[in-house]
Amino acid sequence: MKVTLSALDTFESSFTPLVVIELVQDVKEETKEWLKNRIIAKKKDGGAQLLFRPLLNKYEKETLENQNLYLVGASRLRLLLGAEAVGLVKECNDNTMRAFTYGTRHNFKGFDDDNDDFLTMAECQFIIKHELENLRARDEKMIPGYPQAKLYPGKSLLRRLLTSGIIIQVFPLHDNEALKKLEDSWYTRFTLKYQPVDSIRGYFGETIALYFGFLEYFTFALIPMAVIGLPYYMFVWEDYDKYVIFASFNLIWSTVILEVWKRGCANMTYRWGTLVMKRQFEEPRPGFHGVLGINSVTGREEPLYPSYKRQLRIYLVSLPFVCLCLYFSLYVMMIYFDMEAWALELHEDSGSEWTSVLLYVPSIIYAIVIEIMNRLYRYAAEFLTSWENHRLESAYQNHLVLKVLVFNFLNCFASLFYIAFVLRDMKLLRQSLATLLITSQILNQIVESLLPYWLQRKHHVQVKRKVQALKADIDATLYEQVVLEKEMGTYLGTFDDYLELFLQFGYVSLFSCVYPLAAAFAVLNNFTEVNSDALKMCRVFKRPFSEPSASIGVWQLAFETMSVISVVTNCALIGMSPQVNALFPESKVDLILIVVAAEHALLALKFILAFAIADKPRHIQIKLARLEFESLEALKQQQMKLVAENLKEELREGEKEKAA
């Protein structure tokens, strides 16, 4: 018997809250009632058919603040039907990965009618978010109580309520018991061990788990570079010709680790089901605006914005602004070199110990200025990319990543390129590289984790005192949790975390033959980064909604591009070394030709390795091919069944005509 959504009860008085909706304080009562009715209404009536109740009842509201907090949940049956609707992929009893369907639920591993753990909490919250986002306007022309907030058929109600400022935020709740177990196995005990990536995926979802999986993999991949770099640093510091072996190893290493990561990533995401999960049609992003019209693909009414207007905004405003920022970054860099020259002159004149320490001050100041400029530029890039009015979230993210990567690359590495290829001062290059790397790592640890954690602890104490002072008979634990979490910062995604690793990869690979100790400092930083990022996710920010991911996306291409650039820089640095130059005292043309030939040979080797190492392991390729074959066979069977039914119907009609 097929179960339909109409059989579900949406009026359970007690349920496990999974998601919190916070409305603006002065929201109209009719708006609250309308939103509630749309959330609990049956699917056939245009509702989400979820469970919904206020955090406080009418008696508690008289004593307590935060009256406009609402809890959303769902029955187990509703979540299972929602899992089928969003296309979640689960492991079957025959060890294959298939899209979950309620009708075949007993074919899936771990499913039991009495077992509530078949879906992870992250998956349950993702399903609720999907259902809320798919609440669409029907015949309403405006949001009740807000005539200025216009609606049109097919418009996502949640996105309209967010952009109108009626809903302040929607966020998933932490599960304190599950969080405590995760923390105990993750970061509370400082021991060298693998991260519980599957547990992280179960709690935070695939996107977060992939980041921590990549962070762990990248850290262990850096260890061979660190081990080989230490003796080079200690024993053959000035013999640049001996760095040819180290630089060559670096270039092969940077290619192999990225290709091997693809294979490991494919293994993980296949196990999680996201590698075979079908992509859903991408809806317009919340900030997208334009003239109301009919989408030629979906046939739905939605805002339309001419692409030529977007291109004009990009090329006439965004591009000149980015170029201006790049010029300003170079101008600040030249100020830094003036400071370096002043510090060196002062040290040569006095020769005292304090002036030798002063030699490092310009680099430290410059590193701090770089971090400040990167963060300020990030805000400007977000504003500009939003103003460009991209229809899809993926297009918005791609343009934002491009803007930020270009500026960060120039801002962080321009001074090193200038020192290496214009000043040709290898001693200053080593000093600047070390100072920039170490200072940026320390600043990131403080700004991203330690400072927010300290501020969050202070707020936690204030909330606890306020709750303990209440005399109302309420579920103080739940009230305290919701009020505390709603004031937490919002985690804006893995962008900044990947960017930090990308820049670190640049420091390690671009100038490896000059400062082989960079990998060792990166390893030390990343061992603490794992714990500080884990602390940040568990205790500093709100729990983010799970987002299915099959890879690290555009960052894979960014890391591969950086490894190609590193081939060029390392070959050029080795070619500029005095020892190599001494081999060609008369003809510099021969030297240049040999360096270019070596660079081309290494690039060819790099691309051969990338081609030779398959992105997916053989057994994963076979399983994916089998799934594709089975889906095609199922489609063929369905078509044949339909043809047979049509043929039978025609025969019946023919027999009736003969009988008449």
N, C-alpha and C positions, 0 to 999 in steps of 0.2 A: 504493500500500500504506500503510495507516495504521500509524504508529509508536506503540507502547504503552510505558508506563513500565516494564513488566516486562522490556523489552529492555535496560534501562540497567545499566551496571556501577557498583556503589557501592563498589568496593574498589580504586580507583586509588591507588597508593602515593604518587604525586606529583601535586599539583594546585595551582592558584592559590588561596590562602586569601582569602576575602572577608569572613568574619565570625568574631569571636572569642567564645567562651563561657568565662567564668571561674566555676569552682565554688569553694565554700567550702573552706578548707584541710583540714578534718578530715572531708571527705565520705566516706561508706562506699564500699568497692570495688564492692559489688553494685549501688549506685546508679549509679556510673559506667558499669558494664557494661550495665545496663538502659537508661540514657539513650543510650549509643552505639548499641545494637541498635535502639532505636526510631528514631533519626535515619537510620541507613543501611538499615533494613528497606524492603522494597518497599511501594508505595502500597496495593496490594491487601491487604497484611498489616497495615495501619495505620501504616506508617512514612512518613518524609518523602522517602526515597530520595535523600539527599544524601551528599556525601563528607565524611569526618570523620576527624581524627587528632589526637593530642596534640601540643602545641608541642615538647615534649622527649621523646626516647625513654628507655628504662629506664636506659641508661648515663649519659645527661646529667642525669637526675634526681638521681643520687647527688652531683653537684657543684653543681648550680644550684638556686636557689629557684624559686618560682612553678610548682609541679608541676601545678597544676590548671587550666592554660590549654589550651583545645582550639580547633582551627581547623576551620572549616566552609567547604565550597565546593560546586561542582556542575559536572557536565559540561555542555558546550555544548548538547547535545540536551535535557538536563534543564531548563536555563534557558529554552530556547525553548518547551518544553511548559508550564513554569511561567508564562511570559509570557501564554500563551493562557488559563491557569487564572485569573490575576488580572485579565484583561481589558485588558491594555495596548493602547493605540491607537497605530498607526503610519501613516506616509504611504505610500500606494500609488503605483504607477507612473503612474496617471492623475491624480495630485495630490490625491486625496481622502483623508480620514482614516477608517480603519476599524479595528475590533478585530482584533488579530493572531490568526491561527490557523496552526498548523503545517502543515496540509494545503494552505493557499494561500500559503505563505511566499514563493514566488518572485514573487508579485504585488506584493510590498512593496519600496519604493525602498531601495536600499542593501543588500539581502539577497544574500548569496552563500554557498554551502556552505563556502567556504574563508575567509570573512570573520568574524572574531570581534568586530568592532566594531558589529554591528547593534544590540545592546543596550548601553546605557551601563552603566558600573560601578554607578552609583546604582540603575538598574533591576534589575541582577543582585542587588544586596544587598537591595533591597526584596522581590524574589521569594523569596530565602532566608528573610528575616524572616517573610514570609507563610506559607511552608511550615512553619517552626518553630512559629509561633503556631497552626497548624492541626493540629499533632500532638495527638491527643485520646485520652483514656483509653478503653479498651475494656472488658475484664473485670477490670482491676486495681481493687482496693478501697483501695489505699494506695500511696505511693511506696516501692519496695523499700528496706529499711533504715531507714525513718522511719514507723513505724506511726501516729504522730500526724498525719501529713500525708495526710488522707483524699482519695480520688478517687471520682468517679462518672462514669458513661458520658457522653461528650461534653465533659467538662471539658478545657480547654486545658492541656496538660502544662507548657508553658513558663511560663504565668502562675502555675500552682500552685507550680512550682519557685522562681520569683522571690519570691512572697509567703511561701514557707516558709523563704527564706534559703539554700536549697541552691545555687541559681545566684545569684551576686553581681551579674553584669551580662552583657549581650550587646551587643556593639557592632561596627560595620563598620570594617574597616581602611582606612587611607589608601593610595592608590596614589602613592608618592613621586614617580615620574616625571611622572604626569599632574598632580599637585599643583604641581610646580615650573613646569610650562608654564602652568597656570592663574594662579599667582602672578605670573609674568612679564607676563602680559597684563592683569592686574587691578590690583595695588596696589604692586608693588615699584618702579615708575618713576612718580614724581610728575608726571604730565602730565595736562592737561585733556582727557579723552576719555570716550567712552561706555563703560559697563561691558560686559564680555563676558557678557551675561545668559544666552545660549544655552549657553555653556561652563559657567557656574555651575550651570545646570539639569542639564547632563550629569553634573556631578560631585556636586552636593549634592541635586538633585531640585527639584521645582517649587515647593514651599513656600518654601524659602530663596531661590530665584531670583525669585519674586514679590516678596518683601520688598525685595531689592536693586533690582529693577526699579521698585518704588514709591518707594523712597528716592531713586533717581536722578531719576525723574519729578517728585517733589515738590520736589526741590532746584532743578531747572530752572524749575519753575512758580513758585517764589518769586522768581526774578530780576526779572520785571517789577515786582512789588511793591517789591522792594528799590530798583530804579532810580527808580521814581516817588516812593518814600518819602524818598530822600536830599534832593532839593530842598525838599520840604515841611519836613523837619527843619531845613534850613539857612536858609530864607528866610521862612517864614510860621509860625514856631513858635507864636506866641500867638493867631493868627487862626483860631479854631475854626470860624468860618463857612465858611472856605475848605477845611476838611477834609471838607465834605459830599461834594465830588467824589471825594476820595480814599477816603472810607468807602464810597461807592456803588460805586466801582470794586472795592474789596475784596470787597464782598458778591457782586457778579457774578462776580468772579474765583474766589471760593471755591466757587461752584456749578459754574462751567464746568470747572474743573480736575478736580473729582471725577467729573463726567459723562464728560469726555474720557478719564479714566483707565479707566473701565469699558470703553470701546471698545478702548483699547490692551491692556487686560488680556484681553479676549475674543480679540483677534488673537493674542496670545502663547500663551494656553492652547489655542486651536484648533490652532496650529502644533505645540504639544507633545502634543496628543492628550488632554489632561485635560478639555477642555470637553465632549467627547463620550463620555468614559469613564463607564460605568455605575457607580452607587454600589453598593457591596457591603453586605450585611446586617450591621449593626453588632452586634458581640459585646459581652457584659457587660465592663466595665472590670475590670482586675486587682484593685482594692481593694474591689469590690462583694461584699457578704456578705448572707446571709439564710438562711431555712429552705429546705431542699431540697424542690423541687416540680417540676411539669411546666409548661414555658412553653407557654401556649395558642397562640402563633403558630408556634413551631418544632416543638413536640411533644417537645423535648429536656428532659432533667432538668437543672435548674440552680437556683441560689439564688433565692428569691423574697422580696421585701421590700415590705410594704404601703405604698402611696403616702401614706396618712394619717399614718403615723409620720414619713415624710420631711418632710411639710408641718409637722408639729408641731415638728420640730427646726429647720426654717427660721424659722418665725414666733415660736417661743417662746425660741429661743436665738440663732440667727444674726442675725436682724433686730435684737433689742435690743443685741447686741454691736456691730454695725455702727453703730447710733445712738449708743452710748456712745463709740465711737472718733471719730465725727464731732463729738460734744460736746467731747471732749478736744482735738481739732484746733482747734476754735474757741477753747478756753481758752488754748492755746499762742499762738494768733493775738493775743489780747488782751494777753498778756505782751509780745509783740513790739511792740505799739503803746505800751505803757508804756516800753519801752526807747527807742523812737523819740522819745517826748516828753522823756525824760531827756536823750538826746543833743542834741536841739534846744535845750533849756533851757541845757545846759552851753555850747553854741556861742554862744548869744545873750549869755550872761554874760561869756565870755572873748573870743570873736571871733577867736581865734588860728587859724593854719593847721592845726594838728594836730586841733583840734576840728571843723574843716570836713571833714577826712578821716573823723573819728569818726562823722559823720552817716551814712556808708555801712555802718558796722560792724553795727548791728542787722539790716539787710536781709541782709547776708552770713551772719550767724549764723542768722537765720531760714531762709534758703535751705538751709543745711546741715542744720538740724533737720528741715525738710520732707523732704529726701532720706532721712534716717534713719528718720523716721516712715513714709514710704512703703514702705521695705524691710521694716521690722518688721511693718507691717500686712499686707504681702504674705504673709509666713509664716503669720500668724494666719488670713488668708482661705483659704489653701490647706488648713490644718488643718481649719477649719470646713467647707469645701466637701467635703473628703474624708469628714468625720464625718457629713455629711448623707446619705451612702451613695447617690449617684446610680448608676443602673444603666449608663448609657451615657457614654462619654467626651465626646460632644458636649454632653450635659446638664451634665456636670461643668464643662466649659470655659465654657459660657454663664453659669452661676451664678458662677463665679470671675471672669470678665470684668466682670460687673455689679457685684459687690462692690468690685473693685479700682478700676474706673472712677469709681464714685460717690465713694469716699474720696479718690482722687487728684485728682479735679476740685475737690472742696471744699478739700482740703488746700493745693492749689497756687493756687487762684484766689479763695478766700474773702476773703483780705486785700485783694486788688485790688478786688473788688466793694464791700467795706466802705469803702475809701478813696474810691472813685469815687462811691458813692451815699449814704453816710452822712456821711463827713467832707467830701466834695466838695473834696478837695485835689488838684488836677491835677498840681502840681509833685511832691508826694509820690508820686502814682500813677506818673508817669514814672520817678522814681528807683527805686521798688520793683519796677516791671515790668522795668526794665533790669537791676537787680541780681539778681532771681530768675532771669531768663532766662540771663544770662551765667554765674552761679554754678552753676546746675543743669547747664548744658552742660559746663563744665569738670569738675565732679564726676563726671558720667556717663562722660566720656572716660577719667578716671583709674581709676574703680572697675571699669568694664566691660572695659577693654582693656589699659591700660598696666600696672596692678598685676598682673592674672593673667598677662600675658605675661612680666613680670619673674620671677615665682615659677616659671613653667613653664621658663624658661631655666635657673634654678638647678637644678631637678630634672633637666633634660636633661643637664647637666654631670655630676651624680652618677651617673646611669645609665650614661653613656659610660665613666666611670672604672671602674665595676664590671664592665662587659662587657670592657673592655680588659685587666682583671686576670685574666680567665678563661683557663685553659689547655685547656679542653675543646674537642674538635673538633666545633663546632656551626656552624650558620648564624647567625653572630653578628649579621648585619644584621637578619634577621627577628626574632630573639630580642629585640634591642635595641628594634626598632620596636614590638613587641607590649607589652613591659614598659613602655615609655615612654607609649604611648597608653592603656594601662589605668589609669594614674595621672592622666591628664588629667581636667579637670572635664567633667561631662556638660552638653551644650548643652540647655537646657530648652525650647527652641522660640522662636518669634519674638514671644512675648507682650510681653516687656520692651522689645524694639526698636520694635514698633508703638506701645506705650504712650508711649515717649519722643517719637516723632513726633507722636502725638496731643496731648500736652501742649504741644509746640512749636507746633503748629497753633493751639492755644488762645491762647498768648501773642501770636501774630502777628495772629489774626483778631478776638479779643474786644475788644481796646482799640486797634485800628489807628489811630483818629483822634487818640489821645493820644500814642502812641509809634510813629510810622511807621518808625523805624529798626530795629524788631524783626525785620523780614524780612531785612534786610542781615546782622544777626548770625546769623540762622538759616541763611542761605546759607553763610556762612563756616564755621559749625559742621558743616554737612552735608557739605561738601567733605572735611573731615578725618574725619567720621563714616564715610563710605564706606570709607576706607582702614583705620580702626581696627576697624570691624566685619569687614572682609575678613581682617585679621590675626587677629582673634579666632576666626573660623571655621576658618582654615587652620592656625594654630599654637598656639592656646590650649586649645580644646576638642576632645574626641573628635569624630570624624566622625559626624554624625547620620544616621540612616536616612532615606532619601528618603520623602517623603509626597506623593502626588499631590494637587494642589489646582487648582481652577478659578477661584478668586478670592481676595481677601484676607479674605473671610468677614465676620464680625461687625464688623470694623474699618471697613468701608465705611459701615455704618450709624452707627458712632460718630463718624466724621468728618463725615457729613452732619448729624447732630444738633448737633455743635459749630458748624457753619456757620449753622444756624438760630438758635442762641442768640446768635451774634455779630451777627445782624441787630438783635436786641432791644437788646443792650448798646450798639452804636454809635449807634443812633437815640436812645437815652436820653442818651448822653453829649453828642451834638450838641445835643439839646434843652436840656441843662443849661448849655451854654456861655453866657458873659455876652453875647456878640454876638447870639445868637439870642434870649435873654431880653429884650434891649433892644428887640426888634421888637414885643414884647407887654408893655408896661410896666404896663398896667392889668388885663388879664384873663389869668391863668395857665391858666384852663380852655381858652381858645382854643389856647394853646401845647400843652397836653397832647393835645388833640384832633388838632391838626395832626401832632404827633410820632407818635401812634398810627396816624393815617391813612397817614403816610409809611412807617411800619414794616410795615403791612399791605400797602401797595403793593409794597414791596421783597420781602416774603415771597411775594406773588402772582407777581411777576416771576421770583423764584427757582424756584418750582414750575413755572412755564411753561417756563423754560429746561430744567429737569430732564426735563419731559415731551417737549419738542421734540427734545432730543438723545437719539437711540436708544442703548440700552445696548450693542448689538452692531451693527457695521457691516453694511450691506445684503448684501454678498457672503457674510459669515459666516452671516447669517440664512438665505440661500438654500441654502447648503451643508448647514446643520443640517436644514432642511426636507426637502431631497433625501434625506439619510440616513434621516430618519424615514419618508419615503415608501417607500424601498427596503426598510427593515426590515419595514414593514407588508405590502408586496408579497411579500417572502420568506416571511413567516408565512402569508400567504394561500395561496401556492403549496404550502407544506408541508402545510397543512390539506387542500387539494384532492388532493394526492398520497396522503395518508392515507385520505381518503374513497374514492378510486379503488381503492386496494389492498383496502379493506374490501369494496367492491362486487364486485371480482374474486373474492375469497374466497367471498362469498355465492353467486355464480354457479357456482363450482366445486362447492360443497356441493350446490347444486340439481341440477346435472348428475349428480353421484354418486348422489343420491337417485332420479333418474329411471332411471338405468342399473340400479340395484338393483331 
